[in-house]
Amino acid sequence: MSTSVIQLTMFCKEVAQSKIVWAIKDMNGFPAPAGTDGKRAMPFWSSQARTLHLISIASQFAGFEPVPLSWEVFCDRWLPGLEQDGLMVGVNWVGATASGFDMHPAELKRNVEAAFV
């Protein structure tokens, strides 16, 4: 199983349990860097611990703070906004380069909701 699949599986499982999605923010707002394919993605994590760990090892996110979002708010406000802006969702990015799996907002919602069952 690839690291991306593992991260997606853990994201879905943990968010289904906690009903919380974690973003990061600094004084300039929420990051949405361009990936190697040129598409921009806004990263989200499934736990505060994962978020804090990434902030501590990825220099490009030094100074960012974790922001909890309820699943309801994430679905009602964030996912439609990301879709409208043409942004992908970064799922549990890891490592010093903050890399990971990116997917379309609607696809992420379907995956997490399937884990609710």
Phi, psi and chi 1 to 4 in degrees:
 res  aa     phi    psi   chi1   chi2   chi3   chi4
   1 MET       -  133.3 -169.8  177.7  -64.3      -
   2 SER   -73.0  159.3   75.7      -      -      -
   3 THR   -60.2  -38.9  -58.9      -      -      -
   4 SER   -61.7  -42.8  -63.2      -      -      -
   5 VAL   -66.4  -40.6  171.6      -      -      -
   6 ILE   -62.5  -45.1  -67.9  168.0      -      -
   7 GLN   -63.9  -41.1  -69.4  -58.6  -27.2      -
   8 LEU   -63.9  -44.5  175.6   59.5      -      -
   9 THR   -60.4  -45.6  -59.6      -      -      -
  10 MET   -65.6  -40.8  -68.3  -51.7  -59.0      -
  11 PHE   -57.6  -51.4 -174.7   95.7      -      -
  12 CYS   -61.0  -46.4  -65.8      -      -      -
  13 LYS   -62.6  -48.5 -179.9  180.0  175.4 -178.2
  14 GLU   -68.7  -40.1  -68.9  172.4   -2.5      -
  15 VAL   -68.9  -38.3  170.1      -      -      -
  16 ALA   -60.4  -35.2      -      -      -      -
  17 GLN   -76.9  -46.7  -72.4  177.7  -31.4      -
  18 SER   -89.0  -24.8   70.3      -      -      -
  19 LYS    60.7   28.5  -48.7  -89.7 -170.9  -54.0
  20 ILE  -128.9  136.8  -58.3  -72.5      -      -
  21 VAL  -116.1  141.6  174.8      -      -      -
  22 TRP  -110.8  129.6  -69.2   85.6      -      -
  23 ALA  -113.8  175.9      -      -      -      -
  24 ILE  -128.3  151.6   57.1  172.7      -      -
  25 LYS  -149.4  145.3 -179.5  179.7  177.8 -178.6
  26 ASP  -127.8 -167.5   70.1    0.8      -      -
  27 MET   -65.6  -15.9   64.4 -178.3  151.9      -
  28 ASN   -94.9   -3.6  -64.0  -46.1      -      -
  29 GLY   112.0 -154.8      -      -      -      -
  30 PHE   -94.4  132.3  -63.1   88.5      -      -
  31 PRO   -76.0  149.1   31.7  -36.8      -      -
  32 ALA  -147.7   69.3      -      -      -      -
  33 PRO   -70.1  157.4   23.7  -30.2      -      -
  34 ALA   -80.6  138.4      -      -      -      -
  35 GLY   -87.1 -177.0      -      -      -      -
  36 THR   -64.9  -22.2   56.0      -      -      -
  37 ASP   -89.6    1.7   59.9    0.5      -      -
  38 GLY    87.8  -11.0      -      -      -      -
  39 LYS   -81.9  142.8  -66.7 -178.1 -178.3  178.2
  40 ARG   -91.1  143.3  -70.0  178.3   51.3 -139.0
  41 ALA  -136.6  139.7      -      -      -      -
  42 MET   -98.3  124.8 -172.9  173.2  -72.4      -
  43 PRO   -81.9  144.8   29.2  -33.7      -      -
  44 PHE  -139.9  152.7  -63.9   93.2      -      -
  45 TRP  -128.1  162.9  -68.1  -92.7      -      -
  46 SER   -95.9   -2.9   56.0      -      -      -
  47 SER  -154.4  156.5   72.4      -      -      -
  48 GLN   -64.7  -38.9 -177.0  179.8   25.8      -
  49 ALA   -60.6  -43.4      -      -      -      -
  50 ARG   -62.8  -41.2  -70.8  178.0 -174.0  -82.7
  51 THR   -64.1  -48.6  -52.9      -      -      -
  52 LEU   -63.2  -38.5  -70.7  169.3      -      -
  53 HIS   -62.6  -46.0  178.8   70.2      -      -
  54 LEU   -61.4  -45.2 -169.6  -78.5      -      -
  55 ILE   -58.0  -37.5  -69.0  169.1      -      -
  56 SER   -73.5  -22.1   74.8      -      -      -
  57 ILE  -114.6  -16.1   64.4  169.9      -      -
  58 ALA  -101.1  105.1      -      -      -      -
  59 SER   -58.4  -30.6   60.9      -      -      -
  60 GLN   -67.3  -14.0   67.6  -90.9   38.8      -
  61 PHE  -113.5   15.5  -65.3  125.5      -      -
  62 ALA   -60.7  135.7      -      -      -      -
  63 GLY    90.2   -6.2      -      -      -      -
  64 PHE   -80.7  155.6  -79.9   76.6      -      -
  65 GLU  -121.1  144.5  -63.9  -70.4  -31.8      -
  66 PRO   -72.0  144.0   12.5  -13.4      -      -
  67 VAL  -129.9  116.6  177.4      -      -      -
  68 PRO   -80.5  140.8   28.5  -31.9      -      -
  69 LEU  -129.3  128.8  -53.9  165.7      -      -
  70 SER   -65.9  151.3   72.4      -      -      -
  71 TRP   -57.5  -39.4  177.4 -112.3      -      -
  72 GLU   -61.9  -48.1 -177.6  178.9  -27.0      -
  73 VAL   -65.5  -41.4  167.5      -      -      -
  74 PHE   -58.7  -44.6 -173.8   69.4      -      -
  75 CYS   -71.7  -41.2  -71.6      -      -      -
  76 ASP   -77.5  -33.7  -68.9  -11.6      -      -
  77 ARG  -114.9  -50.1  -64.3 -176.4 -169.6  160.3
  78 TRP   -71.8  -51.5  -75.2   78.7      -      -
  79 LEU   -60.7  -44.9  -68.7  177.3      -      -
  80 PRO   -61.8  -38.1  -24.4   34.9      -      -
  81 GLY   -65.5  -41.3      -      -      -      -
  82 LEU   -63.5  -43.2  -67.1  166.6      -      -
  83 GLU   -60.6  -47.1 -168.0   79.7   50.8      -
  84 GLN   -61.7  -36.7 -176.8  177.5   17.0      -
  85 ASP   -84.1   -1.8  -67.2  -17.9      -      -
  86 GLY    73.0   25.5      -      -      -      -
  87 LEU   -96.1  147.5  -64.3  174.6      -      -
  88 MET   -88.3  168.3  -57.0  -72.4  -78.6      -
  89 VAL  -107.9  122.9  177.7      -      -      -
  90 GLY   -83.7  129.8      -      -      -      -
  91 VAL  -109.7  113.5  179.0      -      -      -
  92 ASN    46.7   51.7  -83.0   -8.1      -      -
  93 TRP   -56.1  146.0  -72.5   -2.1      -      -
  94 VAL  -135.7  165.3  -63.3      -      -      -
  95 GLY    80.6  169.2      -      -      -      -
  96 ALA   -62.9  -24.0      -      -      -      -
  97 THR   -93.0    1.3   60.4      -      -      -
  98 ALA    48.8   60.5      -      -      -      -
  99 SER  -111.0  161.3   60.7      -      -      -
 100 GLY   169.1 -159.6      -      -      -      -
 101 PHE   -92.8  134.1 -173.8   61.8      -      -
 102 ASP  -118.0  142.3  -59.1  -23.4      -      -
 103 MET  -147.1  166.7   60.7 -167.9  -41.3      -
 104 HIS   -69.2  144.1  -69.5  -78.5      -      -
 105 PRO   -53.1  -45.3  -28.1   36.3      -      -
 106 ALA   -65.1  -35.3      -      -      -      -
 107 GLU   -66.6  -40.4 -174.4 -179.7   -0.7      -
 108 LEU   -62.7  -45.0  176.9   69.2      -      -
 109 LYS   -57.8  -45.7 -177.5  178.6  179.2 -174.7
 110 ARG   -60.1  -43.6  -78.6 -168.8  -58.2  -86.0
 111 ASN   -64.3  -44.9  -82.6  -80.9      -      -
 112 VAL   -67.6  -44.9  172.1      -      -      -
 113 GLU   -63.0  -30.9  -71.4  179.6  -14.4      -
 114 ALA   -66.2  -26.9      -      -      -      -
 115 ALA   -78.8  -14.1      -      -      -      -
 116 PHE   -67.2  -25.9  -75.4  132.7      -      -
 117 VAL   -67.6      - -178.4      -      -      -
